[in-house]
């Protein structure tokens, strides 16, 4: 049985960021990924937006780590030549009842350290985006878009350059805490056993299930996984917008918004569909409910013009009737197993916050 200092379970954007940070801190790291490639689930099934940190509860980890991660990402992408655009976004009100809520959002953003939001009247917003309809807007200059795959490849490259190893097709089957560390039994084409001092469970959607595979853990401390699916639909041809347009947020998400990727492709989504199992099929009929939502800020959308795109699933640990959970870093004090850190509820803005999340894990590891 091989001994390794640190094992990271999951090679999504957060798992790779954690591996990078641990390796750059001088730790020996192996990343276990059950799929045949990195970042094939939540990390590659999102809007690829660099979030400013606007909406999250003041004082929450989501708010703090989003702002820190955003600052890192712009600097990192520039240094490493990763595709990105600091394009800004508009948050729009589309009726008189919504317009006063813009100021509350601006104040929330300021409390979160995002002091650059500007309150624009409808005329100014429409001057920037002539196809837009709104009754008022907030301009967020620090919102952007990023090549998520390029980012993950850069994280992987940094990790490997500092000695980390990525094991693909390597699912964690079971684990057990011992006096010498955590014994991990890994399946796949090349089964193996590892003895690790530190294990970081960064399995995203599967993190609660992976945590349950650790013998000796306090199972009452483990949350249940809930799956909130969001589908995206593509608008063929030239995009009517040059930057993200977001409607007013609601409890489960940020609404059916429009983003424009680095190639100029316009996409609408995600919607909200609570599901029992992980399934990435996109029902073309669900696009029918998009048109009314999109028409509120783009009146010229033509019924039937949107084509099926892709879907993602938010890794939630609260049910549809409860507020979304904050980023959850669970250590031995909570679950009782020395050397294990569980990362739960790493949904949006997890991509933006990935490097800051990794820094939190490094700090936890130093204290364990």
C-alpha positions in Angstrom: 0.0 0.0 0.0 1.4 3.4 -1.1 1.5 6.3 1.4 0.7 9.8 0.2 0.4 13.0 2.1 -2.8 14.3 0.5 -5.6 12.9 -1.6 -8.2 15.1 -3.3 -11.3 13.3 -4.5 -12.7 15.0 -7.6 -11.0 16.8 -10.5 -13.5 19.5 -11.1 -12.5 23.1 -10.9 -12.5 23.2 -7.1 -10.7 19.9 -6.7 -8.0 21.0 -9.1 -7.7 24.4 -7.4 -7.3 22.5 -4.1 -4.7 20.2 -5.5 -2.8 23.2 -7.0 -2.9 25.0 -3.6 -1.8 22.0 -1.6 1.0 21.2 -4.1 2.2 24.7 -4.2 2.3 24.7 -0.4 4.8 21.8 -0.6 2.3 18.9 0.0 2.5 15.6 -1.9 -0.9 15.3 -3.7 -2.8 12.7 -5.7 -6.2 13.6 -7.3 -8.7 10.8 -7.8 -11.2 11.3 -10.6 -13.8 8.7 -11.4 -14.4 10.0 -15.0 -12.0 9.7 -17.9 -11.4 13.5 -18.0 -11.3 16.4 -15.7 -14.2 18.7 -15.0 -16.8 16.8 -16.9 -19.8 17.6 -14.7 -20.7 20.8 -12.8 -17.5 22.5 -13.7 -18.2 22.4 -17.4 -22.0 22.7 -17.2 -22.5 26.3 -16.1 -22.6 29.9 -17.4 -18.8 30.4 -17.2 -19.5 33.8 -15.5 -16.9 35.4 -13.3 -19.3 36.6 -10.6 -18.8 39.9 -8.9 -20.2 38.8 -5.4 -23.4 40.7 -5.5 -26.3 38.6 -4.2 -24.9 36.4 -1.4 -25.8 36.9 2.3 -23.5 39.5 3.9 -20.8 37.7 5.9 -21.3 34.4 4.2 -18.5 32.3 2.8 -20.1 32.7 -0.7 -19.8 36.5 -0.5 -16.3 36.6 0.9 -14.8 33.9 -1.2 -16.5 35.1 -4.4 -14.9 38.5 -4.1 -11.5 37.1 -3.3 -11.7 34.5 -6.0 -12.8 37.1 -8.6 -9.7 39.3 -7.9 -7.5 36.2 -8.2 -9.1 35.0 -11.4 -8.7 38.3 -13.4 -5.0 38.4 -12.4 -4.4 34.7 -13.0 -6.1 34.6 -16.4 -4.1 37.6 -17.5 -0.8 36.0 -16.3 -1.6 32.6 -17.8 -3.2 33.6 -21.0 -6.5 32.0 -20.2 -9.4 33.3 -22.2 -11.6 35.8 -20.4 -13.4 39.0 -20.9 -14.1 41.6 -18.2 -17.3 42.5 -20.1 -19.6 43.7 -17.2 -23.2 42.8 -16.9 -26.6 44.4 -16.5 -29.1 43.4 -13.8 -32.4 44.6 -15.1 -35.8 45.5 -13.7 -38.6 45.0 -16.2 -41.6 46.6 -14.4 -42.3 49.4 -11.9 -42.6 47.0 -9.0 -39.1 45.6 -9.6 -37.3 48.9 -10.0 -37.0 49.8 -6.3 -35.4 46.4 -5.6 -32.3 47.4 -7.6 -31.2 49.7 -4.8 -31.5 46.9 -2.3 -29.3 44.7 -4.5 -26.8 47.6 -4.8 -26.6 48.0 -1.0 -26.2 44.2 -0.5 -23.3 44.2 -3.0 -21.6 47.1 -1.2 -21.9 45.2 2.1 -20.2 42.3 0.4 -17.3 44.5 -0.7 -18.6 45.1 -4.2 -18.7 48.9 -4.3 -18.6 49.4 -8.0 -22.3 48.8 -8.9 -23.9 51.8 -10.7 -27.7 52.5 -10.8 -28.6 53.3 -14.4 -31.9 54.5 -15.8 -33.5 52.6 -18.6 -32.3 55.0 -21.3 -28.6 54.5 -20.4 -28.9 50.7 -20.2 -30.7 50.5 -23.6 -28.0 52.8 -25.1 -25.5 50.1 -24.1 -27.7 47.2 -25.2 -30.1 48.5 -27.9 -32.2 45.3 -28.0 -32.9 45.4 -24.3 -36.1 46.4 -22.5 -36.0 47.5 -18.9 -37.3 50.0 -16.5 -34.0 50.4 -14.7 -30.7 48.5 -14.3 -27.6 48.0 -12.2 -24.3 48.0 -14.1 -21.7 45.6 -12.7 -18.3 46.4 -14.3 -16.4 43.6 -12.5 -18.5 40.8 -13.8 -16.9 38.8 -16.6 -16.8 35.5 -18.5 -14.0 32.9 -18.5 -12.9 29.8 -20.4 -13.6 27.3 -17.7 -11.8 24.5 -19.5 -8.7 26.7 -19.9 -8.9 27.6 -16.2 -9.0 23.9 -15.2 -6.1 23.0 -17.5 -4.1 25.8 -15.9 -4.9 24.7 -12.4 -4.0 21.1 -13.4 -0.7 22.3 -15.0 0.3 24.2 -11.9 -0.5 21.2 -9.6 1.4 18.8 -11.8 4.4 21.2 -12.1 4.6 21.1 -8.3 4.5 17.3 -8.2 0.8 16.5 -8.0 -0.5 13.4 -9.8 -4.0 13.1 -11.5 -5.5 9.6 -11.6 -8.4 9.4 -14.0 -10.9 6.5 -14.1 -10.1 6.1 -10.4 -13.3 6.1 -8.3 -13.0 6.0 -4.6 -14.8 2.8 -3.5 -14.4 2.9 0.3 -12.2 4.4 3.0 -11.4 3.8 6.6 -9.8 5.9 9.3 -6.9 4.2 11.1 -4.3 5.3 13.6 -1.8 5.8 10.8 -4.1 7.8 8.5 -7.0 7.1 6.1 -6.9 4.0 4.0 -8.5 4.5 0.6 -9.6 1.7 -1.7 -9.7 2.9 -5.3 -11.3 1.0 -8.1 -11.2 1.4 -11.9 -8.8 -0.3 -14.4 -5.9 -0.1 -12.0 -7.2 -0.7 -8.5 -5.0 0.4 -5.6 -4.9 1.2 -1.9 -3.5 4.4 -0.6 -2.8 5.5 2.9 -3.3 9.3 3.3 -2.7 11.8 6.0 -5.3 14.3 4.5 -8.3 13.6 2.3 -10.3 16.4 0.7 -13.7 15.3 -0.6 -14.3 17.6 -3.5 -16.7 15.4 -5.4 -19.3 18.0 -6.1 -22.7 16.5 -6.7 -21.4 13.2 -5.3 -19.7 14.7 -2.2 -22.4 13.5 0.3 -22.3 10.0 -1.2 -18.5 9.9 -1.1 -18.5 11.1 2.5 -20.7 8.1 3.3 -18.0 5.7 2.1 -15.7 6.6 5.0 -15.9 4.0 7.7 -15.9 5.5 11.1 -17.5 8.8 10.1 -20.5 10.2 12.0 -23.1 9.7 9.4 -25.6 11.9 11.3 -23.3 14.9 10.4 -23.6 14.2 6.7 -26.1 16.2 4.6 -28.4 14.8 2.0 -27.8 15.7 -1.6 -30.5 17.5 -3.6 -30.2 18.0 -7.3 -31.4 21.3 -8.9 -31.1 21.0 -12.6 -30.8 23.9 -15.0 -31.0 23.7 -18.8 -29.6 26.1 -21.3 -30.8 26.9 -24.7 -28.8 28.3 -27.6 -29.8 31.1 -29.9 -28.3 30.4 -33.4 -26.7 33.2 -35.3 -25.7 36.7 -34.2 -26.2 37.5 -30.5 -28.6 40.4 -29.7 -26.5 41.2 -26.7 -22.8 41.8 -26.1 -22.7 40.9 -22.4 -24.6 39.1 -19.7 -28.1 40.3 -19.0 -29.6 39.2 -15.7 -33.2 39.5 -14.5 -34.1 40.0 -10.8 -32.9 37.1 -8.7 -35.1 34.7 -6.9 -34.8 32.1 -4.1 -33.4 29.2 -6.1 -31.2 31.0 -8.5 -30.4 34.1 -10.6 -33.2 33.6 -13.1 -33.2 32.8 -16.8 -30.4 35.1 -17.9 -28.4 35.6 -21.1 -24.7 35.1 -21.4 -22.5 35.5 -24.4 -19.5 33.1 -24.5 -16.0 34.0 -25.7 -16.9 32.8 -29.2 -19.9 35.1 -29.3 -22.6 32.4 -28.9 -25.7 33.6 -27.1 -27.3 31.2 -24.6 -30.2 31.5 -22.2 -30.6 29.7 -18.9 -30.5 28.1 -16.6 -34.0 27.3 -15.5 -34.9 25.4 -12.3 -35.9 21.7 -12.2 -35.6 19.7 -9.0 -34.8 16.1 -10.0 -34.2 12.9 -8.1 -31.3 11.6 -10.2 -28.4 13.0 -12.1 -29.4 13.3 -15.8 -28.0 15.8 -18.2 -30.5 15.3 -21.0 -32.1 18.5 -22.2 -35.8 18.3 -23.1 -36.4 20.6 -26.1 -39.9 21.2 -24.9 -38.7 23.0 -21.7 -37.6 25.8 -24.0 -41.3 26.7 -24.4 -41.3 28.2 -20.9 -38.2 30.3 -21.6 -39.9 32.6 -24.1 -42.1 34.4 -21.6 -39.2 34.9 -19.2 -36.8 36.1 -21.9 -39.4 38.4 -23.5 -39.6 40.5 -20.4 -36.1 41.9 -21.2 -35.9 41.0 -24.9 -39.3 41.6 -26.5 -38.1 40.6 -29.9 -37.4 37.0 -29.1 -39.2 34.7 -31.6 -41.0 31.7 -30.4 -39.3 28.5 -31.6 -35.9 30.3 -32.1 -34.1 28.7 -29.2 -32.3 25.3 -29.7 -31.5 22.7 -27.1 -28.1 23.3 -25.5 -26.8 21.6 -22.4 -27.7 21.2 -18.7 -26.0 21.4 -15.4 -27.0 20.4 -11.8 -26.4 22.5 -8.8 -25.0 20.4 -5.9 -27.4 21.5 -3.1 -27.7 20.1 0.4 -31.0 21.8 1.2 -34.5 21.0 -0.1 -36.5 23.2 -2.5 -38.3 24.9 0.4 -35.2 25.9 2.3 -32.7 28.7 1.7 -29.6 27.6 -0.2 -26.8 26.5 2.0 -23.5 28.4 2.3 -20.3 26.8 1.1 -19.7 24.1 3.7 -16.2 23.1 4.8 -16.7 20.1 7.2 -13.7 18.9 9.2 -13.1 16.4 12.0 -14.8 18.5 14.6 -18.1 18.0 12.7 -17.8 14.4 11.5 -15.3 12.8 13.8 -12.8 11.4 11.3 -9.3 12.7 11.6 -7.7 13.9 8.4 -10.9 14.3 6.3 -12.3 17.6 4.9 -15.6 17.4 3.2 -16.6 20.2 0.7 -20.4 20.4 0.4 -22.8 22.8 -1.4 -20.0 24.0 -3.8 -22.5 25.5 -6.2 -22.4 29.0 -7.8 -20.2 31.0 -7.3 -17.9 28.0 -6.9 -16.1 28.5 -10.3 -15.3 32.2 -9.4 -14.4 31.3 -5.8 -12.4 28.2 -6.6 -8.9 29.6 -5.7 -10.2 31.2 -2.5 -12.0 27.9 -1.6 -8.6 26.2 -2.1 -6.9 28.6 0.2 -9.5 27.8 2.9 -8.7 24.1 2.6 -5.0 24.8 2.9 -5.6 26.8 6.1 -7.8 23.9 7.5 -5.0 21.4 6.6 -2.4 23.4 8.5 -4.6 23.5 11.6 -5.3 19.7 11.6 
